[in-house]
Structure formats: C-alpha cells, structure tokens
Amino acid sequence: MGSLKKIWSNRIVRFSVVTVIYILWFVVWTRNLWWLIGLPFIFDYYFTRYIDVIWLNHYRKFKQSNGVVKYVLEWVEALLYAAVVVIPLKLYFFGLYVIPTPSMEKTLLCGDYIFVNRLEYGPKMPVTPLSFPFVQHTMPLTEDTPSFLTWIQSDYKRLSGFSEIKRGDVVVFNFPAGDTVALSSPSASYYDLVRNYGRQFVWDNSEIIFRPVDRRELYVKRLVAEAGDTLQVIDDMVWINGVKQEVSPQLQREKNPEKRPMEEIFPHSPLIYPWTALDYGPLWIPQKGSTVEINMGNLPLYERIIKNYEGNDLSVDGDVILINGKPANHYTFKMNYYFMMGDNRDNSLDSRYWGFVPEDHIEGKASLIWMSVKPEKSFLEGIRWNRLFTSIKSY
C-alpha cells in the first residue's frame, strides 16, 4: 500500500493516468477530436500552473476582499461544482424520470421515480446542447417558455453501449409525435387535434411550436417488436414473426376492453388498414438498410418516416410519389425503428396510435425504481416502501 501511495504521489504518474482516462472517455468514446483542447489544461494543472498565476490567484484575492462577495461566490462555486459533477453523469450514465400515467401498470405505477440507464444502449449526444440544465423542454414556473436554444444543433450520434435494444425491454424515449405542439392543449397530440378539428382550426386557435428530437416529451413503454420484425395483434394477443408471444405476468388488461375508433389507430387510414387496438397488423417494422417498394397503398405506413424522421422532401403528384423532387417507387431506410406498447395494454396510448419509434428517439433502458410515492398522498404517507430500489425487469 505504501509503495502505491509513493507511486501515485509522482506528478508524472498522476498526469499520465488522468490523461489516458480523459482521452479514452472524451476523445475515443465520444469520437470527438475537439476534446483534445482539454489536454493543455490538464498539463497546466500538474506542471506549469499558469492558470493559477494569471487568473486564479487574482480571483482568490478578489473573493477575500469583501464578505458579501465571498458569500455569493462560494454559492456560485458550489453550484458550478455540482453542475460539473451531475451534468456528465446525467448525459453519459443515467437519467431520472417519474411515471405520470397508468399505461405501464403493473410494472410501473403512477408516482414511481426511475433511473434510466443510458449506458445500456449507449448515451445519445444532445441535438440541442444549449439548454437550461435538468429541464426537458419548458422553463420552470412558465407554461410555454422553451428551455433550449436552437442556435446550435447537431446530427444524431450515439456512443457505444453494452447491448442492443431488444424485445421485452422497458424503454424511455422521446415521443415521436411530439415534434409539433399546440400550446392551447399541450398534453394532447397535435396530430390528433388536426385529424379531429382540421389544421386550419388548430392553427387559428392556438400557438404552434416545434421541438427538436431530444426536447420532445419523454415516454416509457415496453418494446414488443424490433427492427425487421413483423408484428400482429390478434384478439389482444401479440404475435411476432408468426409466433404467439407469451403473456407477461406484468401484463394488465381491462375485463371489458373498449375497441377504440379505427380513425385513431396508426396509420390513420381505416379504408386501407381497418385495424383496431385489439386486432392490429400485420405490420413490418422498418430496418436500417432495408429497401421496400412504396406506392399509394402503403405510403401511409412510411410517409412520416420518409418525411419527418429521415428528413426527405416528400410529395404526391396524382399517383406519382416524389422524394426530393424525383419519382420514387422504392425507399431505403436510414435508421432502425421499434414498436412500443404499454403493459396496461387496454389503457395505453402507444405505437398502435402514433406509429414507429425511430432509434434516434431512444433515451435509454428503464432499470430501477429508486422512489415511489402515491400521487394522491403526502410524501411521507404516500411512500410505497416495498417498491424502493426494485429492478425493472425485461421479459
């Protein structure tokens, strides 16, 4: 032990270890050479100390010059230190999420606070890095002030993770249909409002805002079909690739489920696809690199993918489909897509209602319930002690 302390006391050893960790984490793992800018600061900290001489020593003298100034700056330092520690943890390792609806009962209850494991599938880098920390899309104490700026936006990038997303995982993701929001009814789907009332009415009676992928509302559901699978729901039972899936013990159903109107069901074309929540599909889940024929019959299935998720210009001229101004009868997918459903099967607005979840919307795997409080109770009275620090199981 003494010899290890002696080795670690050597500045060259400490500098070398910290530098290697820094390069592996911030340069190699993130695949971003800009982080090399940090190396001179590490070198200065262990050897030259120019930052101390030029700036920090003056700062310390100024801080000691006045009691009020010292008090304020100590609070600022504490907040900055906390941000430096917590923000990387939240970005690279885990997120926090509270369950707002009963769509995942019995697995997750309203008032469950969960950890979202970002390392499982690999951390997703921010698309809009200029944002107020720890807020999803709206500033605290406001109803419609965005918590982010779109001055800088990045393309989708995900770092290496431990595993691929797979069937049975409980997944936290950005709500795909949350790209557009009518502020008069922010909790309602904009696209449902347009289908029910017409686009002109919605735009005339509400301010409409747009949110980047990483600033859309967070949802949690169970993944029931991966990219490349063919899904079908027959009499409320899920079939994948022609195989009937076992009923999970977490699955919850109503005794007399209601068959919702077909107009609500994705792809919202009941004359071509007369599907219901209980009898749905068959539906092939798009896979990266796969090419499909597209025509006026199956365009409702893929239109949103081609236009909204993969950023193409899509239009229809008579019976001719135009992609980026050119006639097209085939399309090759750029991303993997997934199909999500709630464990509270008959009380869940999920992929049966709004379609596929693109891979760039995936935030991470729901892994642990760290706190659970009944919403209708006070904090101490409402704690569900038996749920604290219980793992969230895949099946």
C-alpha positions as CSV (number, residue, x, y, z in Angstrom):
1,M,0.0,0.0,0.0
2,G,2.8,2.4,0.9
3,S,4.5,1.7,-2.4
4,L,1.3,2.5,-4.3
5,K,1.0,5.8,-2.4
6,K,4.5,6.6,-3.3
7,I,3.9,5.9,-7.0
8,W,0.7,8.0,-7.0
9,S,2.5,10.9,-5.4
10,N,4.5,11.3,-8.5
11,R,3.1,14.1,-10.7
12,I,4.1,12.4,-13.9
13,V,2.2,9.2,-12.9
14,R,-0.9,11.2,-11.9
15,F,-0.8,13.3,-15.1
16,S,-0.4,10.1,-17.3
17,V,-3.3,8.3,-15.6
18,V,-5.7,11.3,-15.8
19,T,-4.7,12.0,-19.4
20,V,-5.3,8.4,-20.5
21,I,-8.7,8.3,-18.8
22,Y,-9.6,11.7,-20.3
23,I,-8.6,10.6,-23.9
24,L,-10.4,7.3,-23.6
25,W,-13.6,8.9,-22.3
26,F,-13.9,12.3,-24.0
27,V,-12.0,11.6,-27.3
28,V,-12.2,7.9,-28.1
29,W,-15.6,7.1,-26.7
30,T,-17.3,10.3,-27.9
31,R,-15.4,10.2,-31.2
32,N,-14.8,13.9,-30.9
33,L,-11.3,15.3,-31.5
34,W,-12.4,18.7,-30.2
35,W,-12.0,17.4,-26.7
36,L,-8.2,17.3,-27.2
37,I,-8.4,21.0,-26.4
38,G,-8.6,20.0,-22.8
39,L,-5.1,18.4,-22.7
40,P,-3.2,21.7,-22.2
41,F,-5.3,22.5,-19.2
42,I,-4.5,19.1,-17.6
43,F,-0.8,19.6,-18.3
44,D,-1.0,23.1,-16.8
45,Y,-2.8,21.7,-13.6
46,Y,0.0,19.2,-12.9
47,F,3.1,21.1,-14.1
48,T,3.1,24.8,-15.2
49,R,0.2,26.3,-13.1
50,Y,-0.1,29.3,-15.4
51,I,-3.8,29.4,-14.9
52,D,-3.2,29.9,-11.1
53,V,-0.7,32.7,-11.7
54,I,-2.7,34.5,-14.4
55,W,-6.2,34.2,-13.1
56,L,-7.0,32.0,-10.1
57,N,-4.7,33.9,-7.7
58,H,-6.4,37.2,-8.6
59,Y,-9.8,35.6,-8.3
60,R,-8.9,34.4,-4.8
61,K,-7.8,37.8,-3.7
62,F,-10.9,39.5,-5.1
63,K,-13.1,36.8,-3.3
64,Q,-11.5,37.6,0.0
65,S,-11.8,41.4,-0.4
66,N,-15.5,41.6,0.7
67,G,-17.7,39.4,2.9
68,V,-20.7,39.6,0.7
69,V,-18.7,38.9,-2.4
70,K,-17.2,35.9,-0.8
71,Y,-20.6,34.6,0.3
72,V,-22.1,34.9,-3.1
73,L,-19.1,33.5,-5.0
74,E,-19.0,30.5,-2.7
75,W,-22.6,29.7,-3.6
76,V,-21.8,30.1,-7.3
77,E,-18.8,27.8,-6.9
78,A,-20.9,25.2,-5.1
79,L,-23.5,25.3,-7.9
80,L,-20.8,25.1,-10.6
81,Y,-19.1,22.1,-8.9
82,A,-22.5,20.4,-8.6
83,A,-23.2,21.0,-12.3
84,V,-19.7,19.8,-13.4
85,V,-20.4,16.5,-11.5
86,V,-24.1,15.9,-12.2
87,I,-24.4,17.0,-15.8
88,P,-21.8,14.5,-17.1
89,L,-23.4,11.8,-15.0
90,K,-26.9,12.6,-16.5
91,L,-25.5,12.9,-20.0
92,Y,-23.4,9.7,-20.1
93,F,-24.7,7.4,-17.4
94,F,-28.3,7.8,-16.2
95,G,-31.4,9.9,-16.4
96,L,-34.3,10.4,-14.0
97,Y,-37.9,10.0,-14.9
98,V,-41.2,10.0,-13.0
99,I,-44.2,7.9,-14.2
100,P,-47.2,10.2,-14.9
101,T,-49.8,7.7,-16.2
102,P,-51.0,4.2,-15.5
103,S,-50.1,2.9,-19.0
104,M,-47.3,0.6,-17.6
105,E,-49.2,-0.9,-14.7
106,K,-48.5,-3.4,-13.1
107,T,-44.8,-2.9,-14.0
108,L,-44.7,0.8,-13.2
109,L,-47.2,2.8,-11.2
110,C,-48.0,6.5,-11.2
111,G,-45.6,8.2,-8.9
112,D,-42.7,5.7,-9.5
113,Y,-39.3,7.5,-9.8
114,I,-37.0,5.6,-12.1
115,F,-33.4,5.5,-13.2
116,V,-32.8,5.4,-16.9
117,N,-29.7,3.5,-17.8
118,R,-28.0,5.4,-20.7
119,L,-25.0,3.1,-20.9
120,E,-27.1,0.1,-21.9
121,Y,-27.7,1.2,-25.5
122,G,-25.1,3.9,-25.5
123,P,-25.6,7.5,-24.4
124,K,-27.3,9.7,-27.0
125,M,-25.5,13.0,-27.5
126,P,-27.6,16.2,-27.3
127,V,-29.0,17.5,-30.5
128,T,-29.7,20.9,-28.9
129,P,-26.8,21.4,-26.4
130,L,-27.7,25.0,-25.5
131,S,-30.4,24.3,-22.8
132,F,-31.3,25.0,-19.2
133,P,-30.0,22.0,-17.2
134,F,-32.3,19.3,-15.8
135,V,-35.3,20.6,-17.7
136,Q,-36.8,18.7,-20.7
137,H,-38.4,21.4,-22.8
138,T,-40.1,24.2,-20.8
139,M,-38.6,26.7,-18.3
140,P,-39.7,26.2,-14.6
141,L,-42.6,28.3,-13.5
142,T,-43.6,29.0,-17.1
143,E,-46.1,27.4,-19.4
144,D,-44.6,27.9,-22.8
145,T,-41.1,29.4,-22.5
146,P,-38.6,27.0,-24.2
147,S,-35.8,25.8,-22.0
148,F,-33.5,25.4,-25.0
149,L,-32.0,27.4,-27.9
150,T,-31.8,26.1,-31.4
151,W,-28.8,28.3,-32.4
152,I,-26.6,25.2,-32.4
153,Q,-28.0,21.8,-33.4
154,S,-26.1,18.5,-34.0
155,D,-26.9,15.4,-36.0
156,Y,-27.9,12.2,-34.3
157,K,-25.0,10.5,-32.6
158,R,-24.9,7.6,-30.1
159,L,-21.9,6.4,-28.3
160,S,-21.1,2.7,-27.8
161,G,-23.2,0.9,-25.2
162,F,-23.3,-2.5,-23.5
163,S,-26.0,-4.1,-25.7
164,E,-28.5,-3.6,-28.5
165,I,-32.1,-2.7,-27.8
166,K,-34.2,-5.9,-27.7
167,R,-37.8,-7.2,-27.4
168,G,-39.1,-7.1,-23.8
169,D,-37.0,-4.2,-22.6
170,V,-38.8,-1.3,-20.8
171,V,-37.6,1.8,-22.8
172,V,-37.6,5.5,-22.2
173,F,-37.8,7.5,-25.4
174,N,-38.8,10.9,-26.9
175,F,-42.4,11.0,-28.0
176,P,-42.2,10.7,-31.8
177,A,-45.4,12.7,-32.4
178,G,-44.2,15.4,-30.0
179,D,-42.3,17.3,-32.7
180,T,-45.2,19.7,-33.0
181,V,-47.3,21.0,-30.1
182,A,-50.4,23.2,-29.9
183,L,-49.9,25.2,-26.7
184,S,-53.7,25.5,-26.1
185,S,-53.6,21.7,-25.5
186,P,-50.0,20.8,-24.8
187,S,-50.8,17.4,-23.4
188,A,-52.8,16.4,-26.5
189,S,-51.2,15.1,-29.7
190,Y,-51.1,17.9,-32.2
191,Y,-51.8,15.3,-35.0
192,D,-54.9,14.0,-33.2
193,L,-56.1,17.6,-32.9
194,V,-55.6,18.2,-36.6
195,R,-57.4,15.0,-37.5
196,N,-60.3,15.8,-35.2
197,Y,-60.7,19.6,-35.9
198,G,-58.8,20.3,-39.0
199,R,-55.4,22.0,-39.4
200,Q,-56.8,25.5,-40.1
201,F,-58.9,25.5,-36.9
202,V,-56.0,24.3,-34.8
203,W,-53.6,26.9,-36.2
204,D,-56.2,29.7,-35.8
205,N,-56.9,28.9,-32.2
206,S,-53.5,28.0,-30.8
207,E,-49.9,29.0,-30.9
208,I,-47.9,26.2,-32.6
209,I,-44.4,25.3,-31.6
210,F,-41.8,22.8,-32.8
211,R,-39.4,20.8,-30.7
212,P,-36.1,19.0,-31.6
213,V,-35.9,15.3,-31.1
214,D,-34.1,15.5,-27.7
215,R,-36.6,18.1,-26.4
216,R,-39.7,16.2,-27.0
217,E,-41.8,14.7,-24.1
218,L,-40.4,11.5,-22.6
219,Y,-42.5,8.3,-22.7
220,V,-41.8,4.9,-21.2
221,K,-43.2,1.7,-22.8
222,R,-42.2,-1.9,-23.4
223,L,-40.6,-2.8,-26.7
224,V,-42.6,-5.5,-28.3
225,A,-41.1,-5.6,-31.9
226,E,-37.6,-4.8,-33.1
227,A,-36.5,-3.5,-36.5
228,G,-37.1,-6.2,-39.1
229,D,-39.9,-8.0,-37.1
230,T,-43.4,-8.5,-38.4
231,L,-46.0,-7.7,-35.7
232,Q,-49.6,-8.6,-35.5
233,V,-52.1,-8.3,-32.7
234,I,-54.9,-10.9,-32.8
235,D,-57.7,-10.7,-30.3
236,D,-55.4,-8.6,-28.0
237,M,-52.6,-11.2,-28.2
238,V,-49.2,-10.2,-29.7
239,W,-47.7,-12.3,-32.5
240,I,-44.1,-11.6,-33.7
241,N,-42.9,-13.2,-36.9
242,G,-45.8,-15.6,-36.8
243,V,-45.1,-16.8,-33.2
244,K,-47.6,-16.1,-30.5
245,Q,-45.9,-14.3,-27.6
246,E,-46.2,-15.5,-24.0
247,V,-48.3,-13.3,-21.7
248,S,-46.1,-11.5,-19.3
249,P,-47.0,-11.7,-15.6
250,Q,-46.8,-7.8,-15.6
251,L,-49.4,-7.5,-18.3
252,Q,-52.7,-5.9,-17.2
253,R,-55.9,-5.9,-19.1
254,E,-59.4,-4.5,-18.6
255,K,-62.2,-7.0,-18.1
256,N,-64.2,-5.5,-21.0
257,P,-61.7,-3.6,-23.2
258,E,-63.1,-1.0,-25.4
259,K,-62.3,-1.2,-29.1
260,R,-61.3,2.3,-29.9
261,P,-62.4,4.0,-33.2
262,M,-60.3,2.9,-36.1
263,E,-59.5,6.5,-37.1
264,E,-57.3,6.8,-34.0
265,I,-55.2,3.8,-35.0
266,F,-51.9,4.2,-36.9
267,P,-51.6,4.6,-39.9
268,H,-54.9,6.5,-39.6
269,S,-56.2,5.1,-42.9
270,P,-59.1,2.9,-41.9
271,L,-60.3,2.3,-45.5
272,I,-56.9,0.7,-46.4
273,Y,-55.9,-0.5,-42.9
274,P,-59.1,-1.3,-40.9
275,W,-57.1,-2.1,-37.7
276,T,-58.1,-1.7,-34.1
277,A,-56.1,-1.7,-30.8
278,L,-57.1,-5.4,-30.3
279,D,-56.7,-6.6,-33.9
280,Y,-53.8,-4.9,-35.5
281,G,-51.5,-5.6,-38.4
282,P,-49.6,-7.5,-39.8
283,L,-47.1,-4.7,-39.8
284,W,-43.4,-4.9,-40.8
285,I,-41.1,-2.8,-38.6
286,P,-38.6,-0.9,-40.8
287,Q,-34.9,-1.8,-40.5
288,K,-31.9,0.2,-41.4
289,G,-30.6,-0.6,-44.9
290,S,-33.7,-2.4,-45.9
291,T,-35.5,-1.3,-49.1
292,V,-39.2,-1.5,-49.6
293,E,-41.5,-0.8,-52.6
294,I,-43.6,2.3,-51.9
295,N,-46.9,3.0,-53.6
296,M,-50.2,4.8,-52.8
297,G,-51.4,1.8,-50.8
298,N,-48.5,1.6,-48.3
299,L,-47.5,5.2,-48.3
300,P,-49.5,5.9,-45.1
301,L,-47.2,3.4,-43.2
302,Y,-43.9,5.1,-44.3
303,E,-44.8,8.7,-45.1
304,R,-43.9,10.1,-41.7
305,I,-40.6,8.1,-41.6
306,I,-39.6,9.4,-45.0
307,K,-40.6,13.0,-44.4
308,N,-40.3,13.7,-40.7
309,Y,-37.8,11.2,-39.2
310,E,-35.4,10.9,-42.1
311,G,-35.6,14.5,-43.5
312,N,-36.7,14.0,-47.1
313,D,-38.9,16.2,-49.1
314,L,-42.0,14.1,-50.0
315,S,-44.9,15.0,-52.1
316,V,-47.6,13.3,-54.3
317,D,-48.5,14.3,-57.8
318,G,-51.5,12.3,-58.8
319,D,-50.4,8.7,-58.4
320,V,-46.7,9.6,-58.5
321,I,-44.7,9.7,-55.3
322,L,-41.9,12.3,-55.4
323,I,-39.0,12.1,-52.9
324,N,-36.7,15.1,-53.1
325,G,-38.3,16.1,-56.3
326,K,-37.7,12.7,-58.1
327,P,-40.3,10.0,-58.8
328,A,-39.8,7.1,-56.5
329,N,-41.2,3.6,-56.2
330,H,-38.7,2.2,-53.6
331,Y,-37.2,3.6,-50.4
332,T,-34.2,2.5,-48.3
333,F,-34.4,3.2,-44.6
334,K,-31.6,5.1,-42.8
335,M,-32.5,4.1,-39.3
336,N,-33.9,1.2,-37.3
337,Y,-37.4,1.6,-35.9
338,Y,-39.3,0.0,-33.0
339,F,-42.8,-0.7,-31.9
340,M,-43.8,0.0,-28.2
341,M,-46.8,-1.0,-26.1
342,G,-47.8,-0.4,-22.5
343,D,-48.1,-3.2,-20.1
344,N,-51.5,-1.9,-19.1
345,R,-52.5,-3.0,-22.6
346,D,-56.0,-1.6,-22.8
347,N,-55.2,1.7,-21.2
348,S,-52.1,2.7,-23.1
349,L,-51.7,5.2,-26.0
350,D,-48.7,3.6,-27.7
351,S,-47.4,2.7,-31.1
352,R,-50.8,1.4,-32.1
353,Y,-51.9,5.0,-32.1
354,W,-48.9,7.0,-33.2
355,G,-46.6,4.5,-35.0
356,F,-42.9,3.7,-35.0
357,V,-40.3,4.9,-32.6
358,P,-37.0,5.9,-34.5
359,E,-33.7,4.8,-33.0
360,D,-32.6,8.5,-32.6
361,H,-35.6,8.9,-30.1
362,I,-34.4,6.2,-27.8
363,E,-33.0,7.7,-24.5
364,G,-32.2,4.5,-22.5
365,K,-33.4,1.5,-20.6
366,A,-35.6,1.9,-17.5
367,S,-33.6,-0.1,-14.9
368,L,-34.5,0.8,-11.3
369,I,-37.3,2.3,-9.2
370,W,-35.5,4.4,-6.6
371,M,-38.6,6.1,-5.1
372,S,-42.3,5.5,-5.3
373,V,-45.0,7.9,-3.9
374,K,-48.8,7.6,-4.3
375,P,-49.8,10.8,-6.2
376,E,-52.9,11.4,-4.0
377,K,-50.9,11.2,-0.7
378,S,-48.4,13.4,1.0
379,F,-44.8,12.5,0.6
380,L,-44.3,10.5,3.8
381,E,-47.8,9.0,3.9
382,G,-47.6,8.0,0.2
383,I,-44.2,6.2,0.0
384,R,-44.5,2.7,-1.3
385,W,-41.7,1.2,0.7
386,N,-42.0,-2.2,-1.0
387,R,-41.1,-0.6,-4.3
388,L,-38.0,1.3,-3.3
389,F,-34.8,0.1,-5.2
390,T,-36.6,-2.6,-7.1
391,S,-35.3,-3.5,-10.6
392,I,-37.4,-3.1,-13.7
393,K,-37.5,-6.5,-15.4
394,S,-37.4,-7.2,-19.1
395,Y,-39.1,-10.4,-20.4
